[in-house]
Amino acid sequence: MKRIGLSVAGGVVGILFFLPLLWVVTNSLRPGSETFANLDPLSWQTFFELRPTLVNYSALVSSEIGRATINSILVSAATVVIGLAVCATAAFGLAAFEFRGRGLVFGVVVLSFLVPFDAIAIPLSTMFRDWHLTNTFTGLVLPGIGNGMAIFLLRQFFLGIPAELVEAGRLDGLGWFGVFRWIYLPLSKPALIGAGLMLFLFQWQAYVWPLLIGTDAQHILGPVALSNLQGQNFTDYGLVFAGAVVLTVIPLVVIAGFQRYFVQSVSSTGLK
């Protein structure tokens, strides 16, 4: 009986979380003028549309958010590729080498992901402006490639790799780069995918940094373009909701595709 009650309570909580998402998706399939037409009183028509239209999605193609979505995909992909190379190398150094101050360096890495990025975004953007990196893809990508949480995750996973494998590789003539390339990386696929997802989500959800650095039409990213759809005197909420759905579905597909690797990497890290 207790289990049934908990299941019912879980189902109710799940529905409460799902309803706002359903309302957003439904209103993305309606003209913007009908967005708030069925809110008072609430009815089934609030959450379902019998005559769905894709006019909002077709309008997105010609709007700023179409280009911004492509920019977000490119910037996020570059962040994942370059970031994994940087973070995996740093994690390997912290896991495989004994050197004075290693604990201090690792402590700084841990501290780096405890500091909210928004707290340092403004002084950092001033530095980037002095380096002429404003409105460049380099400026958008750079802050995301050195992620302390990704380094922490990869280091913890690397610590679980048996030292005997490393010794065998060294006896076979592998240098440290060979050990990293042929032993550590092949055994760390779940951790690398988990770290890659962290880097992707960090970059995809970023708003303050793209707002400070990518301000022109060629370098604007999705979240900033979405906020620009809200005009000062008039807002087409159908268009805004369609943009929100597009920017939500893309990371959802990526996470769903690699979910089992992410769970495996986090659970493996928690054992150490």
N, C-alpha and C positions, 0 to 999 in steps of 0.2 A: 504493500500500500504506500509505504514511504517512497519507494522507488518510482511508483507511478506519479505521486505528487511532485517529486523532483523533476520528472520528465515533462510534466505539464507546465511547471514553472519555467523550465528551460525553454520549452516551446514558446511560451508567452513572451519571454525576454527576447528570444530570437525574432519573433514577429515584430516586436516594438522597434528593434534595430532595423529590420528589413523594410518597414512601411515608409520611412522617409526616402530610402533609396528608390522604392517603387514609385513614389510620388514624383521624384525627379525624372526618372525614366519616362513615366507617363506624360509628364508635361513637356518633355523634349519632343514628343510626338504630336503636340498640339500647337496651334498658332499661339504666339506670345500673348495675344489679347485675351485668351481663354485660360490663362495660367491660374488665376485666383477665382475663377467663376464658380467652382464647386467646393470651396472651402467652408462655407457657412450656409446650411449645416453640412456636416460630413456625410457622404454617401458613397456607394460603390463607384459612382462616376468620378469621385475624387482620385481614385487609384487605378481606374481602368478607362481606356479610350476605345470606343467602338469604331471610330473613323480615323485611325492613325495616319499621319502624314509625315513624310520625310523632308518637308520644306525647310525645317531648321537645319538639318544636316547638310542639305544641298547648299544652303546659304553659308555654312561654315567654310566650304571649299574656297569660296571667293573672298572670305574675310581674312583678317590678320592671323587668326588662330590656326588656319591651315598651314601656313609657313612656320608658325611657332611650334606646332606639333612636330613637324619634321626636324626643326632645330633641336627640340628637346630629345628626340630619339638619337640624333647624331651626337649631341653633347653627352648624353647618358651612356651611349655605347663607348665613346672615347674614354670617358671616366672609368668605366668598368675595365677596359683593356689595359690602359696605362696604370690605373690604380691597383689592379691585381699584380702587375709586374713590380710596382714599388712596394706594396704592402707584403707580398710574399717574400720578396728579398729581405725586407726589414725583419719579418718574422723569423726567417731562416737564420739570420745573424743572431737574433736574440735567443733562439732555441738551440743552435748547434755549437756556438762558440762560447768559451769561457773567457771573460775578460773583466778587468777591474771596472767597476761602475755599471755592470750590466743590470743590476737591480735598480739603480737610479734611472737608467735610460728607460727600462720597462715601466717604472713608476711615472715617468713623464708621459709615456705613451698612454697609460691608463688615465692619467689626469687630463690628457688632451680631449678625450671623448666625454669627460664630465663637464667641460666648459661649454655652455651653449654657443653655437657658432654665431648666432645673431648678436651676441654680446661683443664680438670682435669684428663684425662685418664692416662697420663704418670706418674704423681706423685702417683695416686691411684694404678697403676700397680706395682710400686715399693713397696708399702705397702703390696699388695697381694703376691708379690714375697717373702717378708720377712716372711709372714704368711704361706708359702709353699702351696699357692693355685693356683700356675701356673699349667696349664694343668690338671685342675680338673673341673668337672661340677659345683661344688660349686662356684668356682671362676668366672665361666661364668654367673651364675644365679644371684649372690648376688647384683651386682650394679643395676639390673633391677627391684628389688622387691619394692624399696621405691621410687615410681614415684610421684613427686610433682603435676603433672597435674592430675593424677588419684585421688589423695587425694583431690585436689581442686574440681574436678567434683563431687565426692561422697559427700563431705561436703555441697556443694551447694544444692544437691538433698535432703540430710538429713534434711536441715533446713526447707524444705517444709512440713515435716511430722508433723501433728497437735500435739501440746503438750497435748491435751486432751487424745489422745491414750496412750501416755506415762504415764500420771497420772492414767488412768484406769488400765494399766498393773501393775503399782506399787501397786495400791490398791488391785489388785488380787494376790499380793504376788510375783510378778516377781522381781528378782534382776536386776542390770544393764546389766549383760550379757544376761539375759532372754529377757529384752527389746530389746537389740541389735539383738538377735537371732530370736525372734518370732514376733517382730513388724517392726524394721528397715529393716532387710534383705528381708523379703517377699515383702515389699512395694517398694523395690529399684531394682527390676530385670532389668529394662532398663538401669539404671545408672551403675549397676554392669557389665552388658554386654558391655556397652560403655567403661568403665574403663578397662575391660579385653582386648578389642580390642586395646586400646592404649598400654597396656603392651606388647601384642603380637607383634604389629608392631614395637615398640621400640626395642624389642629383635631380631625380624626377620631381620630388616634392619641394625642392628649394624655391623660395619666393623672394626673400630679402636680397640675396646675392645677385640673382638675375635682374632684379629691379634696380640695383645700384650699378651693375656693370654692362648688362645687355639692354640698352635703351632704344637703339635704332631698329628699323623694320627688318633689317637683315639678320640681326642677332637676338631678337626677342624670343623668349621661351614661353611654353604653354601656360603656366600659372599666371604670368604677367599679362599675356594676351587675353586670358579669360577675365581677369579683373578689369581690363580695358573695355570689355564689352558692356560694362555698366556705365552708361552715359550720365552726364550731370543732370540733364533734363528728362531723358527718356531711356528706359532700359527694356530691351526685348528679351524677356525672361525665357522664352522658348529657345532662343539662340544661346543664351547663357547656359541653360540646362543641357542642351545638346553638346556644347563644348565640355561641360563638366563630365558628361557620360563618356565622351571620347577619351578624355584625359584620365578617367578611372579605369576604363576597360583595358587599355594598353598595359599598365603595370599588373592588373589582375590576371591577364593572360600569361604574362611572364612569370608571376609568382606561382600560379596554378601549374605551370609546366615544370617548374623546378622545386615544387614544395617538398617532395620527399627528400631531396638532397639537403635542403635548408634544415629540415627537422633533424636529419641524421647528423649534420655538422654541429648543430647546437647541442644535441644530446651527447655527442662524443666529447665536445668541449667541456660539458658539465661534469664528466666523469673524472677530470684531471684536477 
